[in-house]
Amino acid sequence: GRTLSLCALSYCLSVFFPSLFFSGCAIIRPPRDGGIRYRGLTQEQILPVDYEIEYICRGNRVIVGPKVRKCLPNGTWTDMTQHSRCLHNRSEHSECKKLYIGALFPMSGGWPGGQACMPSAQMALDLVNNRSDILPDYELELIHYDSMCDPGEATKLLYDLLYTEPIKIVLMPGCSGVSTLVAEAARMWNLIVLSYGSSSPALSNRQRFPTFFRTHPSATLHNPTRVQLFQKWKWTRIATIQQTTEVFTSTLDDLEQRVKEAGIEISVRQSFLTDPAVAVKNLKRQDARIIVGLFYETEARKVFCEVFKEKLYGKKYVWFLIGWYADNWFKIKDPAINCTVENMTEAVEGHVTTEIVMLNPETVRGVSNMTSQEFIAALMSRLGGKNPEETGGFQEAPLAYDAVWALALALNKTVAPLKAKGRRLEDFNYNNHDITSEIYRALNTSSFEGVSGQVVFDAQGSRMAMTLIEQLQGGSYKKIGYYDSSQKNLSWFGNDVWIGAGPPADRTVVIEEYRFLSQKLFAAVSVFAGLGILLGIVCLTFNIYNGNVRYIQNSQPYLNNMTAVGCMMALAAVFPLGIDGHHVLRPQFPVVCQFRLWLLGLGFSLAYGSMFTKIWWVHTLFTKKDEKKEKKKQHLEPWKLYATVGVLLAIDFLSLMIWQIVDPLHITVEKFTTEAPKEDLDVLIQPLLEHCSSEKMNTWLGVVYGYKGLLLLLGIFLAYETKSVSTEKINDHRAVGMAIYNVAVLCLITAPVTMILSSQQDASFAFASLAIVFSAYITLVVLFVPKVIQRSNVSLSARLGTKCGVSSLVASGRRTGSFRYAHYYCQTCTSTFCTVKCQFTFKLILESDDKSFMDIYSVPFTFMSLFLI
């Protein structure tokens, strides 16, 4: 309030009396229970610039805060933001009772933190003892030894503290190894342990260390910050590498638990004792991108030398390190590594560090009436100008300072509860559990603003503090944010810098890319299939229209109609065979699979089944010599032929129906080896191919292929056996036999080849579809084209006889296949030479056996089909 009044007064003087304001300073009031010592001037005068006043206190009181103030040219006094107060000097009170603190400060050894922490603790102790509102009837005294950060030495010193008068009410050890020893033994003496420099996560075990507190946060406090950053940058996969020491192992165990709860996976976990080379190589081999490193500074240089060699840095990688290394740790020459400073600087660029905030970044006066900046200035004064970088524990000094204040406030809080129970703090002994419980309760509920920030303990007795997040940018560390784990609040500055366009991916991005059939190939084959269907329609129409012609009636036209329909169905199967995810949605794809199976299955049964039926009955009726003559006289009943086709068709229909009911077709996706694109992208292409499949696909294909294969082989055998048979009841059985040859050859080759080429969509489709197309074309041409030719020859026979002189041959009725073949070409003769040649050809044909011509006629189609394969 007095400060605000002085500020208001200065403001009024500057506005209303500017001449006075700029010529000196107005008189200010002294602190309560004190006065001002002037130098030859009365209180009514304006004090000139550079004039100094000194505060004095009455009685045995002493000044706390600035004692001397100086007039500034702008009309204000120096240090006006700092209060000056007169407090009792309790060192002169004979009535004050002393409470003793047993402290172990490591002045030497692995961590000489006592060099700065002991002066800091003593400074806090002096301020506490000068406060009349904190423990007014008591004085705290520090009894300390040098533990050298050695548990063995600490054991001896702990014995001296416990078995030497006076009784210590609290123990204050330093580094983690010593704190572990002291905290585990203290429970036997009912002693509270308050550490200022222990970070081991193992000390958070309340069952093992029931009376332990620490103002130094646990090393696991880094982990909530790391998890928060992983979530901020949308990483779900990380890797770790640690030095095999207890503190890092327990920290990593805690991190593993936290990331598991956050849905983040630790894909790689590597450790090393002295040489990190193998561990770093494993990180590279397993595609680690976001890497948390837990090791001491000397090992950090070894790790990043290997990181440079393995190229495990750059825009694809982010390293998370501990923030308490020296700022130039990677520039320090180390004989243990063979990397230059430039190599190390390149390798560490962009890494992120997390560091416990040990000094309050804000200018706030805490319980000790001192800001963090004032604390540092006072500590430097106590250290006598020593270089902070050469003074052990300088960073942890605020924690030691706040540890004394936490203890003093807790002891002060216990005075009233103990008084109500008829006890006093000075009554404490190592067997008094009640006083220990009160001190424990008071510490456990501590909450105050210290020079290191807000001092609060969690359920395990560990300090809850903010975490500083820094990033190495251009060779120097830049603050990029703070995280308060107690409030789960991330303060982000937004100045993070990345080598790439932004935070890298946590893994190589795998882009799934479906392989689709070549549309040009599909279009070309579809044209052939469409033309084949038109050809089938023409043949079917011709056969129906000329059904009353005798030679067509003798060829069993209904079976030929079935053959034409079967060929058209098989050709129609080419279209769904070429349809994939490029044309239909994924849910619709099983329907396409069904169309493929049913069209091709039933089409084959109709086309091949009708031809097989013809050749089967020809073989049954006309191949046995004893009964040949009698069989020729027998009449072939058509229903038997239709019944045979029906049986074959029913077998296929039932087998397909059972297949679809028991194990229906569905879409499956085949994955291929990932491919790297030509561009310099952090991605891989995962080729995928859709297939129609079922759970027991190989079993079903084995049954179908086995059954169809036997039919094909049997068809070839029957065609061979009946090649010399001549009958008027099925007059085109030789053409049927030739068609069976070609279909069988194509199918027996195509089926295994398409299974082998199933992973190559273009080759598989081309082979299967062209086999279907050529089988259908050959069948239609062989069965129907000769009939079309003969039908046209009947209408031209009169003109051909007049023109070529062969009417007697036509009239003779010998209209065999050979005759029809010659007849077709003779009708085009326009010269005398052609007429003579035509008559000669007719004589040769008529003298030859008709079957030999048929064999010659079949050769071109057979060779054509094999060539096309």
LINTA-V283208 format. One record per backbone hydrogen bond with DSSP energy under -1.0 kcal/mol. NH is the residue of the N-H (numbers start at 1). CO is the residue of the C=O. E is the energy in kcal/mol with one decimal. If there is no record, write none. Layout:
# LINTA-V283208
nh = {NH:NH}
co = {CO:CO}
e = {E:E}
This chain:
# LINTA-V283208
nh = {5:6:7:8:9:10:11:12:13:14:15:16:17:21:22:25:34:35:37:47:50:51:53:54:55:56:58:61:62:64:69:71:72:75:78:82:85:87:89:90:92:93:97:99:101:102:103:104:105:107:113:114:115:116:116:117:118:120:121:122:123:124:125:126:127:128:129:130:131:138:139:141:143:145:150:154:155:156:157:158:159:160:161:162:163:169:171:172:179:180:181:182:183:184:185:186:188:189:191:193:194:195:196:203:204:205:209:212:213:214:215:219:221:222:223:226:227:228:229:230:231:232:233:235:238:239:240:241:242:243:244:245:249:250:251:252:253:254:255:256:257:258:259:260:261:262:263:264:265:267:270:272:280:281:282:283:284:285:286:287:288:291:292:293:294:300:301:302:303:304:305:306:307:308:309:310:312:317:318:320:321:323:329:331:337:344:345:346:347:348:350:351:352:353:354:355:357:360:364:366:367:369:375:376:377:378:379:380:381:382:383:385:390:391:394:400:401:402:403:404:405:406:407:408:409:410:411:412:413:414:418:419:420:422:423:427:428:432:433:436:437:438:439:440:441:442:443:444:445:446:448:450:453:455:458:461:464:467:468:469:470:471:472:473:476:478:480:481:482:483:484:488:489:491:493:509:511:513:515:522:523:524:525:526:527:528:529:530:531:532:533:534:535:536:537:538:539:540:541:542:543:544:545:546:547:549:553:554:555:556:560:561:562:563:564:565:566:567:568:569:570:571:572:573:574:575:577:578:583:584:589:592:593:594:595:596:597:598:599:600:601:602:603:604:605:606:607:608:610:611:612:613:614:615:616:617:618:619:620:621:622:623:631:632:640:642:643:644:645:646:647:648:649:650:651:652:653:654:655:656:657:658:659:660:661:662:663:666:668:670:672:675:681:683:684:685:686:688:689:691:693:697:700:701:702:703:704:705:706:707:708:709:710:711:712:713:714:715:716:717:718:719:720:721:722:725:731:733:736:737:738:739:740:741:742:743:744:745:746:747:748:749:750:751:753:754:755:756:757:760:764:765:766:767:768:769:770:771:772:773:774:775:776:777:778:779:780:781:782:783:784:785:788:789:790:791:792:793:794:800:801:802:803:804:805:810:811:812:813:815:820:821:822:823:824:825:826:827:828:829:835:836:837:838:839:840:841:842:843:844:845:846:847:848:853:854:855:856:857:858:862:863:864:865:866:867:868:869}
co = {1:2:3:4:5:6:7:8:9:10:11:12:13:17:18:47:31:56:54:25:71:48:69:37:67:35:33:58:87:85:53:51:76:72:70:79:64:62:60:88:89:90:137:139:141:170:143:172:145:105:111:106:112:113:392:113:114:116:117:118:119:120:121:122:123:124:125:126:128:135:97:99:101:103:147:150:151:152:153:154:155:156:157:158:159:100:192:102:175:176:177:178:179:180:181:182:185:186:186:211:171:213:173:200:201:202:205:209:193:461:195:199:218:219:220:222:223:224:225:226:227:228:229:230:265:290:268:292:270:294:272:243:245:246:247:248:249:250:251:252:253:254:255:256:257:258:260:259:236:238:240:242:276:277:278:279:280:281:282:284:283:318:239:320:241:296:297:298:299:300:301:302:303:304:305:306:307:314:289:291:352:354:326:328:334:340:341:342:343:344:472:348:319:470:321:468:466:451:362:370:449:366:371:372:373:374:375:376:377:378:379:380:387:388:391:396:397:398:399:400:401:402:403:404:405:406:407:408:409:410:414:415:416:419:418:424:425:429:431:432:433:434:435:436:437:438:439:440:441:443:455:453:450:448:462:458:456:483:355:481:353:478:351:476:473:471:469:469:491:467:489:484:484:482:480:682:684:686:688:518:519:520:521:522:523:524:525:526:527:528:529:530:531:532:533:534:535:536:537:538:539:540:541:542:544:546:549:550:552:553:556:557:558:559:560:561:562:563:564:565:566:567:568:569:571:572:573:574:580:580:586:588:589:590:591:592:593:594:595:596:597:598:599:600:601:602:603:604:606:607:608:609:610:611:612:613:614:615:616:617:618:619:627:628:637:638:639:640:641:642:643:644:645:646:647:648:649:650:651:652:653:654:655:656:657:658:659:693:691:689:687:685:679:681:509:675:511:513:670:668:666:694:696:697:698:699:700:701:702:703:704:705:706:707:708:709:710:711:712:713:714:715:716:717:718:722:554:730:732:733:734:735:736:737:738:739:740:741:742:743:744:745:746:747:749:750:751:752:753:757:760:761:762:763:764:765:766:767:768:769:770:771:772:773:774:775:776:777:778:779:780:781:784:785:786:787:788:789:790:796:797:798:799:800:801:806:807:808:810:813:816:817:818:819:820:821:822:823:825:826:831:832:833:834:835:836:837:838:839:840:841:842:843:844:849:850:851:852:853:854:858:859:860:861:862:863:864:865}
e = {-1.9:-2.2:-2.4:-2.5:-2.5:-2.6:-2.3:-2.5:-2.5:-2.2:-1.4:-3.1:-1.7:-2.5:-2.3:-3.4:-1.4:-2.9:-3.3:-2.0:-2.4:-1.7:-2.4:-1.3:-2.9:-2.4:-2.4:-1.6:-3.2:-3.0:-2.0:-2.4:-3.0:-1.9:-1.6:-1.4:-2.4:-2.5:-1.3:-1.2:-1.6:-1.0:-2.5:-2.8:-2.7:-2.5:-3.0:-2.5:-2.6:-1.3:-2.1:-2.5:-1.4:-1.0:-1.4:-2.1:-1.9:-1.6:-2.6:-2.5:-2.1:-1.9:-2.2:-2.2:-1.8:-2.4:-2.4:-1.1:-1.4:-1.9:-2.7:-2.5:-3.0:-1.6:-1.9:-2.6:-1.7:-1.2:-2.0:-2.7:-1.8:-1.8:-2.3:-2.3:-2.3:-2.7:-2.4:-2.9:-2.6:-2.5:-1.5:-2.7:-3.0:-1.7:-1.5:-2.3:-1.5:-1.6:-1.9:-2.4:-2.8:-2.7:-1.1:-1.4:-1.9:-1.3:-2.6:-1.1:-2.7:-1.9:-2.5:-3.0:-2.2:-1.3:-1.1:-2.3:-2.8:-2.2:-2.2:-2.6:-2.3:-2.1:-2.3:-3.0:-2.9:-2.7:-2.3:-2.3:-1.8:-2.6:-2.3:-2.3:-2.5:-2.5:-1.5:-2.4:-2.1:-1.9:-2.2:-2.6:-1.7:-2.1:-2.7:-1.5:-1.7:-1.5:-1.1:-3.5:-2.7:-2.4:-2.8:-1.8:-2.5:-2.1:-2.1:-1.8:-2.0:-2.6:-2.0:-1.4:-2.5:-2.8:-2.7:-3.2:-2.4:-2.0:-1.5:-1.1:-2.7:-2.4:-1.4:-1.8:-2.2:-1.8:-1.6:-2.3:-2.3:-1.3:-2.3:-2.7:-2.6:-2.2:-1.8:-1.7:-1.7:-2.4:-2.7:-2.1:-2.1:-2.1:-1.8:-1.9:-2.9:-2.8:-1.5:-2.5:-2.7:-2.9:-1.6:-1.1:-2.4:-1.9:-2.3:-2.2:-2.0:-2.5:-2.9:-2.6:-1.8:-2.0:-2.4:-1.9:-1.4:-1.3:-1.3:-1.5:-2.3:-2.4:-1.7:-1.6:-1.5:-2.8:-2.2:-2.6:-2.7:-2.0:-2.8:-2.4:-1.8:-1.0:-2.4:-2.3:-2.1:-1.3:-3.4:-1.5:-1.9:-1.8:-1.1:-1.0:-2.4:-2.0:-2.2:-2.7:-2.5:-2.3:-2.6:-2.5:-1.1:-1.7:-1.2:-2.9:-1.2:-3.3:-2.7:-1.9:-3.0:-2.6:-4.0:-2.9:-2.3:-2.3:-2.3:-3.0:-1.1:-2.5:-2.8:-1.2:-2.4:-2.2:-2.7:-1.3:-1.9:-3.0:-2.0:-1.5:-3.0:-2.4:-3.5:-2.4:-2.5:-2.4:-2.5:-2.3:-1.9:-1.7:-2.7:-2.8:-2.6:-2.2:-2.2:-2.1:-2.5:-2.5:-2.3:-2.5:-2.7:-2.7:-2.7:-2.8:-2.5:-2.2:-2.8:-2.4:-1.3:-1.6:-2.5:-2.5:-1.0:-1.4:-1.6:-2.5:-2.0:-2.2:-2.6:-2.7:-2.9:-2.5:-2.2:-2.3:-2.5:-2.5:-2.3:-1.3:-1.3:-1.0:-1.6:-1.1:-2.2:-1.8:-1.2:-1.2:-2.0:-1.9:-2.1:-2.3:-2.1:-2.7:-2.3:-2.0:-2.5:-2.5:-2.0:-2.1:-1.9:-2.5:-2.6:-2.1:-1.8:-1.3:-3.1:-2.2:-1.7:-2.2:-2.4:-2.3:-2.3:-2.0:-2.4:-2.4:-2.1:-1.0:-3.2:-2.1:-1.1:-2.2:-2.7:-2.0:-2.1:-2.5:-2.3:-2.1:-2.8:-2.8:-2.4:-1.9:-2.7:-2.9:-2.4:-2.5:-2.4:-2.9:-2.2:-2.3:-2.0:-3.0:-2.5:-3.3:-2.5:-3.3:-2.1:-2.9:-2.1:-1.5:-2.7:-3.9:-3.1:-2.3:-1.8:-3.0:-3.0:-1.2:-2.0:-2.7:-2.2:-2.0:-2.6:-3.2:-2.0:-2.4:-2.9:-2.6:-2.0:-1.8:-2.4:-2.6:-2.7:-2.5:-2.3:-2.3:-2.6:-2.5:-2.2:-2.2:-1.8:-1.1:-1.4:-1.3:-2.1:-2.5:-2.3:-2.2:-2.5:-2.2:-1.9:-2.8:-2.8:-2.4:-2.5:-2.8:-2.8:-1.6:-2.8:-2.4:-1.4:-2.8:-1.3:-1.9:-2.3:-1.9:-2.9:-2.2:-2.7:-2.6:-2.4:-3.0:-2.1:-1.7:-2.0:-2.8:-2.9:-2.2:-2.4:-2.8:-2.8:-2.2:-2.6:-2.8:-2.8:-2.1:-2.4:-1.4:-2.3:-2.5:-2.6:-2.3:-1.8:-1.8:-1.6:-2.4:-2.3:-2.0:-2.0:-2.5:-1.6:-2.0:-2.9:-1.1:-1.4:-2.1:-2.5:-1.9:-2.3:-3.3:-1.9:-1.1:-2.4:-1.3:-1.1:-1.8:-1.8:-2.3:-2.3:-2.3:-2.2:-2.0:-2.1:-2.2:-1.7:-2.0:-2.3:-2.6:-1.7:-1.0:-1.0:-1.5:-2.0:-2.0:-2.8:-1.7:-1.9:-2.7:-2.2:-2.3:-2.1:-2.5:-2.3:-1.8}
